[in-house]
Amino acid sequence: MKIASGRAKNKPINNRNMGKNYPHNIALEVNSKFAVAGTSLSGFCTGEFGVGASLYFTGTECTKVVYTSSSSGSIGYPRESYSTSNIVRSIIRLEWSKSPSVASFRFHIPDQLPSSMYHKDGNGSYCCVSYQLKLQLGREIVEVVPIRIISKPSSPCNPPLPYLEEHVRRRIMLMCCIPRGSI
C-alpha cells in the first residue's frame, strides 16, 4: 500500500502560524490522496501529540467573479465578488495504538459530495471545490493533507429522466392596453 503524506518529516512548515508551538516531527499520512465519494479513507498520524489531538475532514467551495459595474451610461468599473461556503466538516475519530505517538483512523466519505475541481477563466474569475484532512492540536492546525474526491457515479438502475417544459408565449402590454410584443 502506498502512503501519501502531508509533508516530509522534519521539514519546516510553510505557513508561519501553522505548527509554531509544536515539534516538527508530527505527520499525517493517508493511504491515498484520491478517493471516491461513498468509500472509506484510512491512514495514521505520528508524532508527539499529547492530549487534545483532533482530525477533521473538510470540504470548501470558493468562487471569485470579476465583473464590470456601471450606472446610467457611465464608464464601467471593474468589481470583484468572493464567496466561500463549507460543503462538509466531519470530526474523525483517532484510534490510539499502544504507543502514545501513533494514532490510526478510518472514515467513510459521504456519498453525495461533488468532485474536487478548479477552474479559472482569462478574466481572473475562478471557482473551486476542495477537500482536506486537518490535524489539529489544541487550537492550532499543525498538518493539512489535500484529498481529491471523485463524485460517486449514479446508479444504472435509475437513469436520469429528461425534463422538458413547454414554452408558454405571453404578450407584453404597456399600460395594460398597448401591445409591445410577446415572449
Summary of the structure (lengths in Angstrom):
residues: 183
radius of gyration: 24.6
end to end distance: 61.1
largest distance: 84.7
contacts: 436
relative contact order: 0.23
helix: 0%
strand: 51%
